[in-house]
Amino acid sequence: MKVFVTQVSNDIAGTAAVFDQPVGITDPPIDELLDKVSSKYALVIFAAKRARQINSYNQQVDEGVFEFVGPLVTPEPGEKPLSIALREINRGMLDHEEG
């Protein structure tokens, strides 16, 4: 969501963007993610499971054990496993079964 401020100068009103859209859980947008699953609850479970897999993978890298698949997208510095999982879901890189 952008916030606009009206500026009045010489009887001419204009608008200018003050803030950019926040990043994080809103990128990718929730509406796009909900198109990939049947409900918001399924999205939460799907993303949480994948985030746990990514977290386990990161812990196992030091041990040389690779039981889980690592991130399928290039993680940003300091990006959380849940954000990575949501980006993977949005790009259609993962399959899941509900039930």
PDB file as gemmi writes it, atoms N, CA and C in Angstrom:
CRYST1    1.000    1.000    1.000  90.00  90.00  90.00 P 1                      
ATOM      1  N   MET A   1       0.843  -1.161   0.000  1.00  0.00           N  
ATOM      2  CA  MET A   1       0.000   0.000   0.000  1.00  0.00           C  
ATOM      3  C   MET A   1       0.889   1.224   0.000  1.00  0.00           C  
ATOM      4  N   LYS A   2       0.612   2.154  -0.884  1.00  0.00           N  
ATOM      5  CA  LYS A   2       1.366   3.397  -0.926  1.00  0.00           C  
ATOM      6  C   LYS A   2       0.553   4.490  -0.273  1.00  0.00           C  
ATOM      7  N   VAL A   3       1.245   5.375   0.384  1.00  0.00           N  
ATOM      8  CA  VAL A   3       0.602   6.510   1.027  1.00  0.00           C  
ATOM      9  C   VAL A   3       0.897   7.726   0.178  1.00  0.00           C  
ATOM     10  N   PHE A   4      -0.121   8.499  -0.129  1.00  0.00           N  
ATOM     11  CA  PHE A   4       0.050   9.674  -0.958  1.00  0.00           C  
ATOM     12  C   PHE A   4      -0.215  10.935  -0.142  1.00  0.00           C  
ATOM     13  N   VAL A   5       0.546  11.949  -0.443  1.00  0.00           N  
ATOM     14  CA  VAL A   5       0.383  13.246   0.201  1.00  0.00           C  
ATOM     15  C   VAL A   5       0.037  14.246  -0.892  1.00  0.00           C  
ATOM     16  N   THR A   6      -0.987  15.015  -0.667  1.00  0.00           N  
ATOM     17  CA  THR A   6      -1.375  16.030  -1.642  1.00  0.00           C  
ATOM     18  C   THR A   6      -0.561  17.286  -1.390  1.00  0.00           C  
ATOM     19  N   GLN A   7       0.067  17.765  -2.439  1.00  0.00           N  
ATOM     20  CA  GLN A   7       0.865  18.978  -2.340  1.00  0.00           C  
ATOM     21  C   GLN A   7       0.170  20.072  -3.147  1.00  0.00           C  
ATOM     22  N   VAL A   8       0.002  21.232  -2.558  1.00  0.00           N  
ATOM     23  CA  VAL A   8      -0.639  22.347  -3.255  1.00  0.00           C  
ATOM     24  C   VAL A   8       0.425  23.390  -3.541  1.00  0.00           C  
ATOM     25  N   SER A   9       0.562  23.716  -4.826  1.00  0.00           N  
ATOM     26  CA  SER A   9       1.555  24.694  -5.237  1.00  0.00           C  
ATOM     27  C   SER A   9       0.953  25.530  -6.357  1.00  0.00           C  
ATOM     28  N   ASN A  10       0.818  26.832  -6.127  1.00  0.00           N  
ATOM     29  CA  ASN A  10       0.251  27.739  -7.130  1.00  0.00           C  
ATOM     30  C   ASN A  10      -1.111  27.252  -7.629  1.00  0.00           C  
ATOM     31  N   ASP A  11      -1.959  26.832  -6.703  1.00  0.00           N  
ATOM     32  CA  ASP A  11      -3.313  26.358  -7.003  1.00  0.00           C  
ATOM     33  C   ASP A  11      -3.341  25.094  -7.859  1.00  0.00           C  
ATOM     34  N   ILE A  12      -2.235  24.359  -7.929  1.00  0.00           N  
ATOM     35  CA  ILE A  12      -2.198  23.099  -8.669  1.00  0.00           C  
ATOM     36  C   ILE A  12      -1.952  21.992  -7.652  1.00  0.00           C  
ATOM     37  N   ALA A  13      -2.869  21.060  -7.569  1.00  0.00           N  
ATOM     38  CA  ALA A  13      -2.729  19.948  -6.627  1.00  0.00           C  
ATOM     39  C   ALA A  13      -2.070  18.775  -7.341  1.00  0.00           C  
ATOM     40  N   GLY A  14      -1.108  18.152  -6.694  1.00  0.00           N  
ATOM     41  CA  GLY A  14      -0.441  16.978  -7.241  1.00  0.00           C  
ATOM     42  C   GLY A  14      -0.265  15.949  -6.146  1.00  0.00           C  
ATOM     43  N   THR A  15       0.066  14.746  -6.518  1.00  0.00           N  
ATOM     44  CA  THR A  15       0.307  13.702  -5.528  1.00  0.00           C  
ATOM     45  C   THR A  15       1.686  13.123  -5.758  1.00  0.00           C  
ATOM     46  N   ALA A  16       2.287  12.691  -4.685  1.00  0.00           N  
ATOM     47  CA  ALA A  16       3.605  12.073  -4.755  1.00  0.00           C  
ATOM     48  C   ALA A  16       3.647  10.917  -3.769  1.00  0.00           C  
ATOM     49  N   ALA A  17       4.267   9.810  -4.167  1.00  0.00           N  
ATOM     50  CA  ALA A  17       4.390   8.655  -3.282  1.00  0.00           C  
ATOM     51  C   ALA A  17       5.354   8.982  -2.157  1.00  0.00           C  
ATOM     52  N   VAL A  18       4.953   8.652  -0.946  1.00  0.00           N  
ATOM     53  CA  VAL A  18       5.795   8.916   0.211  1.00  0.00           C  
ATOM     54  C   VAL A  18       6.555   7.667   0.621  1.00  0.00           C  
ATOM     55  N   PHE A  19       5.879   6.504   0.616  1.00  0.00           N  
ATOM     56  CA  PHE A  19       6.502   5.263   1.052  1.00  0.00           C  
ATOM     57  C   PHE A  19       6.364   4.203  -0.030  1.00  0.00           C  
ATOM     58  N   ASP A  20       7.381   3.370  -0.168  1.00  0.00           N  
ATOM     59  CA  ASP A  20       7.284   2.223  -1.056  1.00  0.00           C  
ATOM     60  C   ASP A  20       6.520   1.118  -0.344  1.00  0.00           C  
ATOM     61  N   GLN A  21       6.104   0.136  -1.120  1.00  0.00           N  
ATOM     62  CA  GLN A  21       5.402  -1.003  -0.541  1.00  0.00           C  
ATOM     63  C   GLN A  21       6.361  -1.763   0.370  1.00  0.00           C  
ATOM     64  N   PRO A  22       5.916  -2.139   1.565  1.00  0.00           N  
ATOM     65  CA  PRO A  22       6.791  -2.882   2.469  1.00  0.00           C  
ATOM     66  C   PRO A  22       7.114  -4.257   1.898  1.00  0.00           C  
ATOM     67  N   VAL A  23       8.290  -4.760   2.235  1.00  0.00           N  
ATOM     68  CA  VAL A  23       8.686  -6.092   1.800  1.00  0.00           C  
ATOM     69  C   VAL A  23       8.611  -7.029   2.992  1.00  0.00           C  
ATOM     70  N   GLY A  24       8.704  -8.302   2.725  1.00  0.00           N  
ATOM     71  CA  GLY A  24       8.620  -9.286   3.792  1.00  0.00           C  
ATOM     72  C   GLY A  24       7.470 -10.218   3.502  1.00  0.00           C  
ATOM     73  N   ILE A  25       6.573 -10.360   4.443  1.00  0.00           N  
ATOM     74  CA  ILE A  25       5.452 -11.273   4.278  1.00  0.00           C  
ATOM     75  C   ILE A  25       4.543 -10.830   3.139  1.00  0.00           C  
ATOM     76  N   THR A  26       4.567  -9.561   2.768  1.00  0.00           N  
ATOM     77  CA  THR A  26       3.717  -9.081   1.678  1.00  0.00           C  
ATOM     78  C   THR A  26       4.354  -9.295   0.311  1.00  0.00           C  
ATOM     79  N   ASP A  27       5.554  -9.783   0.264  1.00  0.00           N  
ATOM     80  CA  ASP A  27       6.218 -10.027  -1.004  1.00  0.00           C  
ATOM     81  C   ASP A  27       6.726 -11.458  -1.015  1.00  0.00           C  
ATOM     82  N   PRO A  28       6.055 -12.401  -1.606  1.00  0.00           N  
ATOM     83  CA  PRO A  28       4.969 -12.274  -2.566  1.00  0.00           C  
ATOM     84  C   PRO A  28       3.636 -11.952  -1.896  1.00  0.00           C  
ATOM     85  N   PRO A  29       2.746 -11.300  -2.628  1.00  0.00           N  
ATOM     86  CA  PRO A  29       1.445 -10.936  -2.057  1.00  0.00           C  
ATOM     87  C   PRO A  29       0.640 -12.166  -1.629  1.00  0.00           C  
ATOM     88  N   ILE A  30      -0.061 -12.046  -0.526  1.00  0.00           N  
ATOM     89  CA  ILE A  30      -0.849 -13.147   0.023  1.00  0.00           C  
ATOM     90  C   ILE A  30      -1.900 -13.626  -0.982  1.00  0.00           C  
ATOM     91  N   ASP A  31      -2.507 -12.711  -1.711  1.00  0.00           N  
ATOM     92  CA  ASP A  31      -3.533 -13.105  -2.685  1.00  0.00           C  
ATOM     93  C   ASP A  31      -2.968 -14.043  -3.752  1.00  0.00           C  
ATOM     94  N   GLU A  32      -1.747 -13.799  -4.182  1.00  0.00           N  
ATOM     95  CA  GLU A  32      -1.114 -14.685  -5.169  1.00  0.00           C  
ATOM     96  C   GLU A  32      -0.845 -16.052  -4.563  1.00  0.00           C  
ATOM     97  N   LEU A  33      -0.422 -16.079  -3.297  1.00  0.00           N  
ATOM     98  CA  LEU A  33      -0.144 -17.345  -2.631  1.00  0.00           C  
ATOM     99  C   LEU A  33      -1.416 -18.159  -2.429  1.00  0.00           C  
ATOM    100  N   LEU A  34      -2.515 -17.490  -2.114  1.00  0.00           N  
ATOM    101  CA  LEU A  34      -3.777 -18.200  -1.881  1.00  0.00           C  
ATOM    102  C   LEU A  34      -4.314 -18.846  -3.154  1.00  0.00           C  
ATOM    103  N   ASP A  35      -3.882 -18.370  -4.320  1.00  0.00           N  
ATOM    104  CA  ASP A  35      -4.277 -19.001  -5.579  1.00  0.00           C  
ATOM    105  C   ASP A  35      -3.618 -20.364  -5.765  1.00  0.00           C  
ATOM    106  N   LYS A  36      -2.551 -20.636  -5.025  1.00  0.00           N  
ATOM    107  CA  LYS A  36      -1.791 -21.880  -5.171  1.00  0.00           C  
ATOM    108  C   LYS A  36      -2.335 -23.014  -4.303  1.00  0.00           C  
ATOM    109  N   VAL A  37      -3.163 -22.699  -3.307  1.00  0.00           N  
ATOM    110  CA  VAL A  37      -3.676 -23.694  -2.361  1.00  0.00           C  
ATOM    111  C   VAL A  37      -5.186 -23.516  -2.195  1.00  0.00           C  
ATOM    112  N   SER A  38      -5.795 -24.449  -1.462  1.00  0.00           N  
ATOM    113  CA  SER A  38      -7.252 -24.412  -1.319  1.00  0.00           C  
ATOM    114  C   SER A  38      -7.741 -23.450  -0.244  1.00  0.00           C  
ATOM    115  N   SER A  39      -6.887 -23.144   0.751  1.00  0.00           N  
ATOM    116  CA  SER A  39      -7.321 -22.256   1.834  1.00  0.00           C  
ATOM    117  C   SER A  39      -6.112 -21.612   2.496  1.00  0.00           C  
ATOM    118  N   LYS A  40      -6.376 -20.609   3.302  1.00  0.00           N  
ATOM    119  CA  LYS A  40      -5.279 -19.951   4.016  1.00  0.00           C  
ATOM    120  C   LYS A  40      -4.649 -20.895   5.034  1.00  0.00           C  
ATOM    121  N   TYR A  41      -5.433 -21.834   5.558  1.00  0.00           N  
ATOM    122  CA  TYR A  41      -4.901 -22.800   6.520  1.00  0.00           C  
ATOM    123  C   TYR A  41      -3.946 -23.770   5.830  1.00  0.00           C  
ATOM    124  N   ALA A  42      -4.304 -24.195   4.625  1.00  0.00           N  
ATOM    125  CA  ALA A  42      -3.418 -25.065   3.856  1.00  0.00           C  
ATOM    126  C   ALA A  42      -2.115 -24.346   3.523  1.00  0.00           C  
ATOM    127  N   LEU A  43      -2.198 -23.055   3.227  1.00  0.00           N  
ATOM    128  CA  LEU A  43      -0.997 -22.267   2.940  1.00  0.00           C  
ATOM    129  C   LEU A  43      -0.077 -22.215   4.151  1.00  0.00           C  
ATOM    130  N   VAL A  44      -0.650 -22.008   5.327  1.00  0.00           N  
ATOM    131  CA  VAL A  44       0.151 -21.937   6.557  1.00  0.00           C  
ATOM    132  C   VAL A  44       0.874 -23.254   6.800  1.00  0.00           C  
ATOM    133  N   ILE A  45       0.162 -24.366   6.678  1.00  0.00           N  
ATOM    134  CA  ILE A  45       0.771 -25.677   6.924  1.00  0.00           C  
ATOM    135  C   ILE A  45       1.838 -25.980   5.876  1.00  0.00           C  
ATOM    136  N   PHE A  46       1.529 -25.720   4.613  1.00  0.00           N  
ATOM    137  CA  PHE A  46       2.451 -25.966   3.504  1.00  0.00           C  
ATOM    138  C   PHE A  46       3.732 -25.159   3.683  1.00  0.00           C  
ATOM    139  N   ALA A  47       3.602 -23.870   3.949  1.00  0.00           N  
ATOM    140  CA  ALA A  47       4.770 -22.997   4.106  1.00  0.00           C  
ATOM    141  C   ALA A  47       5.571 -23.358   5.349  1.00  0.00           C  
ATOM    142  N   ALA A  48       4.897 -23.700   6.438  1.00  0.00           N  
ATOM    143  CA  ALA A  48       5.602 -24.050   7.679  1.00  0.00           C  
ATOM    144  C   ALA A  48       6.416 -25.327   7.509  1.00  0.00           C  
ATOM    145  N   LYS A  49       5.841 -26.326   6.838  1.00  0.00           N  
ATOM    146  CA  LYS A  49       6.582 -27.576   6.606  1.00  0.00           C  
ATOM    147  C   LYS A  49       7.829 -27.321   5.767  1.00  0.00           C  
ATOM    148  N   ARG A  50       7.666 -26.533   4.708  1.00  0.00           N  
ATOM    149  CA  ARG A  50       8.819 -26.246   3.843  1.00  0.00           C  
ATOM    150  C   ARG A  50       9.856 -25.416   4.579  1.00  0.00           C  
ATOM    151  N   ALA A  51       9.424 -24.468   5.399  1.00  0.00           N  
ATOM    152  CA  ALA A  51      10.365 -23.650   6.173  1.00  0.00           C  
ATOM    153  C   ALA A  51      11.155 -24.525   7.144  1.00  0.00           C  
ATOM    154  N   ARG A  52      10.498 -25.510   7.762  1.00  0.00           N  
ATOM    155  CA  ARG A  52      11.214 -26.428   8.661  1.00  0.00           C  
ATOM    156  C   ARG A  52      12.246 -27.245   7.893  1.00  0.00           C  
ATOM    157  N   GLN A  53      11.906 -27.673   6.668  1.00  0.00           N  
ATOM    158  CA  GLN A  53      12.865 -28.408   5.845  1.00  0.00           C  
ATOM    159  C   GLN A  53      14.080 -27.544   5.518  1.00  0.00           C  
ATOM    160  N   ILE A  54      13.842 -26.297   5.154  1.00  0.00           N  
ATOM    161  CA  ILE A  54      14.946 -25.386   4.831  1.00  0.00           C  
ATOM    162  C   ILE A  54      15.807 -25.153   6.063  1.00  0.00           C  
ATOM    163  N   ASN A  55      15.180 -24.967   7.215  1.00  0.00           N  
ATOM    164  CA  ASN A  55      15.914 -24.754   8.458  1.00  0.00           C  
ATOM    165  C   ASN A  55      16.753 -25.985   8.808  1.00  0.00           C  
ATOM    166  N   SER A  56      16.185 -27.176   8.649  1.00  0.00           N  
ATOM    167  CA  SER A  56      16.931 -28.409   8.916  1.00  0.00           C  
ATOM    168  C   SER A  56      18.091 -28.559   7.947  1.00  0.00           C  
ATOM    169  N   TYR A  57      17.873 -28.217   6.693  1.00  0.00           N  
ATOM    170  CA  TYR A  57      18.944 -28.271   5.699  1.00  0.00           C  
ATOM    171  C   TYR A  57      20.097 -27.360   6.114  1.00  0.00           C  
ATOM    172  N   ASN A  58      19.778 -26.131   6.523  1.00  0.00           N  
ATOM    173  CA  ASN A  58      20.823 -25.184   6.924  1.00  0.00           C  
ATOM    174  C   ASN A  58      21.612 -25.699   8.116  1.00  0.00           C  
ATOM    175  N   GLN A  59      20.960 -26.389   9.036  1.00  0.00           N  
ATOM    176  CA  GLN A  59      21.660 -26.941  10.197  1.00  0.00           C  
ATOM    177  C   GLN A  59      22.528 -28.129   9.806  1.00  0.00           C  
ATOM    178  N   GLN A  60      22.095 -28.900   8.797  1.00  0.00           N  
ATOM    179  CA  GLN A  60      22.824 -30.099   8.401  1.00  0.00           C  
ATOM    180  C   GLN A  60      23.990 -29.822   7.467  1.00  0.00           C  
ATOM    181  N   VAL A  61      24.047 -28.644   6.889  1.00  0.00           N  
ATOM    182  CA  VAL A  61      25.140 -28.323   5.965  1.00  0.00           C  
ATOM    183  C   VAL A  61      26.485 -28.454   6.669  1.00  0.00           C  
ATOM    184  N   ASP A  62      26.563 -27.981   7.896  1.00  0.00           N  
ATOM    185  CA  ASP A  62      27.817 -28.049   8.647  1.00  0.00           C  
ATOM    186  C   ASP A  62      28.214 -29.486   8.966  1.00  0.00           C  
ATOM    187  N   GLU A  63      27.234 -30.374   9.097  1.00  0.00           N  
ATOM    188  CA  GLU A  63      27.505 -31.763   9.439  1.00  0.00           C  
ATOM    189  C   GLU A  63      27.811 -32.619   8.215  1.00  0.00           C  
ATOM    190  N   GLY A  64      27.559 -32.106   7.031  1.00  0.00           N  
ATOM    191  CA  GLY A  64      27.798 -32.867   5.812  1.00  0.00           C  
ATOM    192  C   GLY A  64      26.700 -33.874   5.509  1.00  0.00           C  
ATOM    193  N   VAL A  65      25.563 -33.763   6.184  1.00  0.00           N  
ATOM    194  CA  VAL A  65      24.425 -34.652   5.960  1.00  0.00           C  
ATOM    195  C   VAL A  65      23.382 -33.867   5.175  1.00  0.00           C  
ATOM    196  N   PHE A  66      22.887 -34.449   4.098  1.00  0.00           N  
ATOM    197  CA  PHE A  66      21.918 -33.737   3.267  1.00  0.00           C  
ATOM    198  C   PHE A  66      20.643 -34.561   3.134  1.00  0.00           C  
ATOM    199  N   GLU A  67      19.856 -34.585   4.202  1.00  0.00           N  
ATOM    200  CA  GLU A  67      18.591 -35.310   4.210  1.00  0.00           C  
ATOM    201  C   GLU A  67      17.486 -34.498   3.538  1.00  0.00           C  
ATOM    202  N   PHE A  68      17.554 -33.175   3.650  1.00  0.00           N  
ATOM    203  CA  PHE A  68      16.529 -32.292   3.097  1.00  0.00           C  
ATOM    204  C   PHE A  68      17.099 -31.495   1.929  1.00  0.00           C  
ATOM    205  N   VAL A  69      16.218 -31.049   1.059  1.00  0.00           N  
ATOM    206  CA  VAL A  69      16.605 -30.221  -0.082  1.00  0.00           C  
ATOM    207  C   VAL A  69      16.700 -28.778   0.388  1.00  0.00           C  
ATOM    208  N   GLY A  70      17.753 -28.100  -0.022  1.00  0.00           N  
ATOM    209  CA  GLY A  70      17.951 -26.707   0.354  1.00  0.00           C  
ATOM    210  C   GLY A  70      17.031 -25.774  -0.408  1.00  0.00           C  
ATOM    211  N   PRO A  71      17.210 -24.480  -0.215  1.00  0.00           N  
ATOM    212  CA  PRO A  71      16.358 -23.499  -0.891  1.00  0.00           C  
ATOM    213  C   PRO A  71      16.417 -23.646  -2.408  1.00  0.00           C  
ATOM    214  N   LEU A  72      15.257 -23.554  -3.051  1.00  0.00           N  
ATOM    215  CA  LEU A  72      15.172 -23.654  -4.505  1.00  0.00           C  
ATOM    216  C   LEU A  72      15.279 -22.293  -5.176  1.00  0.00           C  
ATOM    217  N   VAL A  73      15.246 -21.238  -4.385  1.00  0.00           N  
ATOM    218  CA  VAL A  73      15.457 -19.874  -4.868  1.00  0.00           C  
ATOM    219  C   VAL A  73      16.694 -19.338  -4.170  1.00  0.00           C  
ATOM    220  N   THR A  74      17.319 -18.350  -4.745  1.00  0.00           N  
ATOM    221  CA  THR A  74      18.498 -17.761  -4.118  1.00  0.00           C  
ATOM    222  C   THR A  74      18.058 -16.902  -2.940  1.00  0.00           C  
ATOM    223  N   PRO A  75      18.464 -17.295  -1.720  1.00  0.00           N  
ATOM    224  CA  PRO A  75      18.047 -16.511  -0.551  1.00  0.00           C  
ATOM    225  C   PRO A  75      18.760 -15.164  -0.488  1.00  0.00           C  
ATOM    226  N   GLU A  76      18.035 -14.167  -0.040  1.00  0.00           N  
ATOM    227  CA  GLU A  76      18.626 -12.860   0.216  1.00  0.00           C  
ATOM    228  C   GLU A  76      19.409 -12.947   1.524  1.00  0.00           C  
ATOM    229  N   PRO A  77      20.416 -12.103   1.732  1.00  0.00           N  
ATOM    230  CA  PRO A  77      21.155 -12.130   2.999  1.00  0.00           C  
ATOM    231  C   PRO A  77      20.213 -11.900   4.183  1.00  0.00           C  
ATOM    232  N   GLY A  78      20.252 -12.818   5.130  1.00  0.00           N  
ATOM    233  CA  GLY A  78      19.442 -12.694   6.338  1.00  0.00           C  
ATOM    234  C   GLY A  78      17.982 -13.060   6.164  1.00  0.00           C  
ATOM    235  N   GLU A  79      17.614 -13.612   5.007  1.00  0.00           N  
ATOM    236  CA  GLU A  79      16.211 -13.957   4.763  1.00  0.00           C  
ATOM    237  C   GLU A  79      15.817 -15.181   5.586  1.00  0.00           C  
ATOM    238  N   LYS A  80      14.655 -15.146   6.168  1.00  0.00           N  
ATOM    239  CA  LYS A  80      14.147 -16.222   7.020  1.00  0.00           C  
ATOM    240  C   LYS A  80      13.647 -17.390   6.164  1.00  0.00           C  
ATOM    241  N   PRO A  81      13.706 -18.618   6.716  1.00  0.00           N  
ATOM    242  CA  PRO A  81      13.220 -19.786   5.972  1.00  0.00           C  
ATOM    243  C   PRO A  81      11.762 -19.671   5.527  1.00  0.00           C  
ATOM    244  N   LEU A  82      10.906 -19.035   6.320  1.00  0.00           N  
ATOM    245  CA  LEU A  82       9.502 -18.893   5.932  1.00  0.00           C  
ATOM    246  C   LEU A  82       9.361 -18.010   4.695  1.00  0.00           C  
ATOM    247  N   SER A  83      10.119 -16.940   4.620  1.00  0.00           N  
ATOM    248  CA  SER A  83      10.070 -16.066   3.441  1.00  0.00           C  
ATOM    249  C   SER A  83      10.556 -16.802   2.200  1.00  0.00           C  
ATOM    250  N   ILE A  84      11.586 -17.623   2.361  1.00  0.00           N  
ATOM    251  CA  ILE A  84      12.099 -18.420   1.245  1.00  0.00           C  
ATOM    252  C   ILE A  84      11.026 -19.403   0.786  1.00  0.00           C  
ATOM    253  N   ALA A  85      10.382 -20.070   1.744  1.00  0.00           N  
ATOM    254  CA  ALA A  85       9.331 -21.037   1.416  1.00  0.00           C  
ATOM    255  C   ALA A  85       8.174 -20.371   0.677  1.00  0.00           C  
ATOM    256  N   LEU A  86       7.775 -19.191   1.110  1.00  0.00           N  
ATOM    257  CA  LEU A  86       6.677 -18.487   0.443  1.00  0.00           C  
ATOM    258  C   LEU A  86       7.043 -18.104  -0.986  1.00  0.00           C  
ATOM    259  N   ARG A  87       8.290 -17.714  -1.205  1.00  0.00           N  
ATOM    260  CA  ARG A  87       8.718 -17.394  -2.578  1.00  0.00           C  
ATOM    261  C   ARG A  87       8.723 -18.646  -3.453  1.00  0.00           C  
ATOM    262  N   GLU A  88       9.147 -19.785  -2.890  1.00  0.00           N  
ATOM    263  CA  GLU A  88       9.131 -21.042  -3.641  1.00  0.00           C  
ATOM    264  C   GLU A  88       7.701 -21.442  -4.017  1.00  0.00           C  
ATOM    265  N   ILE A  89       6.778 -21.292  -3.076  1.00  0.00           N  
ATOM    266  CA  ILE A  89       5.372 -21.618  -3.336  1.00  0.00           C  
ATOM    267  C   ILE A  89       4.826 -20.710  -4.427  1.00  0.00           C  
ATOM    268  N   ASN A  90       5.125 -19.432  -4.342  1.00  0.00           N  
ATOM    269  CA  ASN A  90       4.617 -18.467  -5.318  1.00  0.00           C  
ATOM    270  C   ASN A  90       5.124 -18.765  -6.727  1.00  0.00           C  
ATOM    271  N   ARG A  91       6.339 -19.237  -6.848  1.00  0.00           N  
ATOM    272  CA  ARG A  91       6.916 -19.537  -8.167  1.00  0.00           C  
ATOM    273  C   ARG A  91       6.517 -20.918  -8.682  1.00  0.00           C  
ATOM    274  N   GLY A  92       5.747 -21.664  -7.893  1.00  0.00           N  
ATOM    275  CA  GLY A  92       5.285 -22.981  -8.334  1.00  0.00           C  
ATOM    276  C   GLY A  92       6.365 -24.040  -8.337  1.00  0.00           C  
ATOM    277  N   MET A  93       7.360 -23.912  -7.486  1.00  0.00           N  
ATOM    278  CA  MET A  93       8.478 -24.841  -7.452  1.00  0.00           C  
ATOM    279  C   MET A  93       8.202 -26.071  -6.590  1.00  0.00           C  
ATOM    280  N   LEU A  94       7.110 -26.076  -5.842  1.00  0.00           N  
ATOM    281  CA  LEU A  94       6.816 -27.156  -4.909  1.00  0.00           C  
ATOM    282  C   LEU A  94       5.466 -27.785  -5.223  1.00  0.00           C  
ATOM    283  N   ASP A  95       5.376 -29.088  -4.983  1.00  0.00           N  
ATOM    284  CA  ASP A  95       4.103 -29.803  -5.080  1.00  0.00           C  
ATOM    285  C   ASP A  95       3.678 -30.189  -3.674  1.00  0.00           C  
ATOM    286  N   HIS A  96       2.380 -30.257  -3.462  1.00  0.00           N  
ATOM    287  CA  HIS A  96       1.888 -30.680  -2.151  1.00  0.00           C  
ATOM    288  C   HIS A  96       0.561 -31.398  -2.300  1.00  0.00           C  
ATOM    289  N   GLU A  97       0.274 -32.223  -1.307  1.00  0.00           N  
ATOM    290  CA  GLU A  97      -1.008 -32.914  -1.245  1.00  0.00           C  
ATOM    291  C   GLU A  97      -1.738 -32.442  -0.012  1.00  0.00           C  
ATOM    292  N   GLU A  98      -3.000 -32.162  -0.167  1.00  0.00           N  
ATOM    293  CA  GLU A  98      -3.808 -31.769   0.981  1.00  0.00           C  
ATOM    294  C   GLU A  98      -4.663 -32.953   1.388  1.00  0.00           C  
ATOM    295  N   GLY A  99      -4.847 -33.071   2.678  1.00  0.00           N  
ATOM    296  CA  GLY A  99      -5.727 -34.146   3.098  1.00  0.00           C  
ATOM    297  C   GLY A  99      -5.333 -34.712   4.335  1.00  0.00           C  
TER     298      GLY A  99                                                      
END                                                                             
